[in-house]
């Protein structure tokens, strides 16, 4: 066990593709324990004297609040660095930013546009780097999603997850981890909005290795057949405003409704990482008993706490 934990200490979290089933399961178990501690108001401050630099090129509600609150509960200090607060990519290179922040802070969390920025920060940082969102991957969100699904169904293995929407960073993170967790993945995206080819290749290889289903279509009704979990996300991400009209037209028929989900598993639930627009999922589903979106949002805090503790080697 000590050897296993030492393998996690000092690592970066850039993508869940880099993490094994056992490592992801350990993060989920720790997240559940941290949630129990916080719910019971148990004092737990293993990060006294530790600091986190939080780089935010993109605005955020859940990521910022969950990280600052969770890190404070653990006894540490999280410093918010917005795009107007530091010289990142303007008067100072990513390399120099990483080298400087590493001298002040024990860990760096970054929410960026280009995934290459995460790679560059991790390359030059002497402390662990957490990807809090990039255009390619969103690993923290998927850890929260898995924790929420596990709480609801009591397991991940054997469940079928249906994605209805854009081939984006959230989907990429499901595709690089679901098969390892024993989950089937059924995906519906419009033509022209498919997931990246390199991610599809990873997902196909993982599905074959783990004996799970990977199904990709452009028909949402086909994707949700037999699904235990139906997931969607924004159709227009930050930085895609110029494409909004074109995207809204391309995604016609992709709104998640009770009618769309009538062929899902009888006990299906709905998830969305928020913020949500009504054209993505109607009110009947979003505010129904099928929806576990607010449990999902809450769990963002416990999973980022677990990741920080593990990468800092403070989880025992």
N, C-alpha and C positions, 0 to 999 in steps of 0.2 A: 504493500500500500504506500509506503514512504517513497519507494522508487517511482511509483505511478504519479504521485503528487509532485515529485521533483521534476518530472517530465513536463509538467504544466507550468511550473514556476518560471517566470521570465519570458514566456512565450508571448507572441502577438496574437490578437484575434482579428484577422483580416477577412477571413471567410471560413465558414464551417466545413468547406472541402478539406481543410487542413486538420480537422479534428475527427477522431474515431468515435464509434458508437459509445464505447466505454467512457470516453472523455466528455462527450455531450451528456450522457446519462449522469455522470458525476456532477456536472454543472447544474442539471435540473434537480438532482437530489439536494444539493446545497441550497439552491434557490428556494425549494420548499421548506427547508429547515429555517432559512432566514425569514421567510414569510411567517412561519410559526412564532419565531422569536419576536418579531415586530408586533404581531397581533396580540401577543401576551405581554407586551411592554417590557420585555426582558432586556436589561442593560447588556450591551455587547459592543465593545469599542476596540477591536483589534487594530484599527488603523489610526490610533492616536499618533500624532506627529507626522502623518503621511499626507501628501498633497497630490491632486490630480489637475492637470491642465486640460480644459475642455475647449477644443477648437471648433467653432461653429461657423462654417461658410454659409450654411442654410439655417433659416429660422426653425424653431421647434417648440412644441409644448411638452409632449410626453418625455422625449429624450432628455431635455434639459432638467425638467422638474424631477423626474425619477432619479437621475444621476446625482444631482445636488442633494436631494433629500436622503437618498440611500447612502451616499458617501458620508454625509454628516452623521447619520445614525450610527455608522461604523466607527465614528470618531475622527474621520479625516476631513480635509478641506478641499473642496472642488472649486476651481477658479474658472469662471466663464470668460471665454475669449471670443467675442464676436468678430465679424469681418471688418468692422471699423475700429477694433480695439488693438489689433496687432498688424505687423507689416507683411503678413503671410502672402507671398506671391506678388507683392507690389514692390516694396523697396528692400525686401529681404527674401532670399531663396528658401525653399522648403528645407533644404539641407541645413542651412544656418539656423532656421527656426527650430528644427528638431534638436540640433546640437545645443542650443541655448536652453530650450525648455527642459531638456533632459538633466540639466545641471540644477534646475530649481525644483523639479517635480519628480515623483516616484512613478508616475504613470501618465500616459497621454491618451485622451479620447478625442476622436476627430469625426466631425460630420461634414462631409465635403461633396463636391460635385463629381470630380473625376477620381475613379478608383486608383489611378496612377499616383495621386497625391498620398493616398494611404500607403502604397508601396514605398514611395519616396521617404515619407516620415519614418516608417518602420526600418528602412535601410540605414538611416543615419541616427536614429534615436538609440540611446544606451539604456532606455527603460521601455517596458512593454507599451505597445500601441493597440488601442481598441478601435475598430471600425464601427462608428455609431451610425453610419449610412454613407454609401457612395453610390454612384450611378450603376455599379455592377452588383453589389451585394449589400445585404442588411442583416447581418448575423444576429445582432441583439434582438431584433424583432422576432426572428424565428425561434430563438430560445424561449422568449415569452409566450409565443404561440404554442410551442410544444408543452410547456408547463401548464398552460390553460387547457389544452386538449387532454393531457394526462389527468388533470384534476377532474375533468368532466366524465371521461370514459374509463379512468383507472388504468389506462395503458396507451401506448402508441402503436405497438406491433399489431399488424393485421387490419388496421384502420385504412380507409380510403379517403384521401383528401382531393377535392376538386377545386381547381383554380379557374375562375372565370374573369378574364380581363387582359391586362397588358402583360407582355413578356418582359417584366421589369426586374429591379433589384430584389424585391421581396420574393418573387417567383424563383429567381436564380438561387436564392438561399434555400428555399424549399428543395429545389432540384439537386442541390449539392449535399443534401443531408437526409431527406425523407427515406430513401431506400435503405440507408445505413440503420435507420431507426425501425425498419420493418414495415414502412408505410407504402401503400400504393398511391400513385400520383396520376390524376387525370386532369389534363390541361386544355382549356379552350382559349385561344387568342385569335383575333382577326388576322387574315393574311396581311403580311407587312409589319406585324407587331409581335412576331414570334420571339421566343427567348434566343439568346446568343448561341451560335453553333457550338462554341467550345463548351458551354454549359450543358447543352443537349448531349454532347458526347460524354461528359462526366456522368450525367444522369442515366444514360443508357448503360454505361459500364457498371455503375453501382446497382442498377435494377437487375442486371444479369447476374452479378455476383451474389446479390442478396435474395434473389428469387421473388422480386416484387414487380408490380405492373407499372409501366410508364406508358401513358396514352396521350397523344397530342392531336388535337383536332381544331377546327374552326367553328364547331357547333356546340354552343353552351349546353344544349339539352343532352347531348351525348356525354359531355364531360361530367355532368352531375349524376349520372346513373349509378345508383348504389353507393353514393358518397356519404360518409359519416360527417365530414366537415366540408362546408362550402365556403370558399374564401374569395374575396375580391379586394381591390385596392383602387387608388385614384387612377383615372384615365389620363389625366394631364398632370404630370409631376412638375415640381418647381424647375424653372428653366425651359419649360416646353410651352410657354404661353402663346408663342407665335403659331404653334401647331394646334391650338385648342379646337378651332372650328373643324379642322380636318379630322382630328381624333374623335370628337363627339359624333361625327358622321360615321366613321369607321366602326365605332363600338355600339351602334344601334342594334338592339336585340340582346345585349349583354347585361342589361340590368338584372340583378338578382331579385326575384319575386317568388312568392309562394307557388305560382303556376310553374315557373322554371324548375323549381325544386321538387315537384310532385313525384318524380322518379328517383329521388335520392333515397337513402336509407330511412326507414320510418323514424329513427331517432336522430336525424341530422341536426347539426347546429351551424350557425353562421358566424364568420369572423371577418374583421376588417381592421387594419392597423391604424386607421384614422389619420387625418381628418376625412370625413365622409361627405360625399355629395349625393343628393337624392337620385340623380340619374344612374349612379352606380348600384344602389340598392334602395328599394322603396321603404317607406316608413313601416309598412306592415311587417316586413322581415326585420328591419333594423331594431325596432323597439319591441319585438316579440319575445316570447320565452325561448325561442330558438336562438336568439342572439346572445353571444357571450363576449361581445366586443369590449365591455367595460371591465370584465375580469381580465381580459387580454391586455387592456391598457394598464391596469394596476400591476400586472405581473412583469411589466417592463422594469419596474424598480428592483424587484428581487433578483432578476436575472443579471442585471448590470452589476449589482452588488456582488453576486456570486463570481462573476467573471473577474472583477477587480481583486477580490480576495484571493482567488486561485492564481492569477498571474503574478500577484505580489507574494505568494507563498504564505499567506496569513489565514488559511482556511482550516487550520487544525488547532 
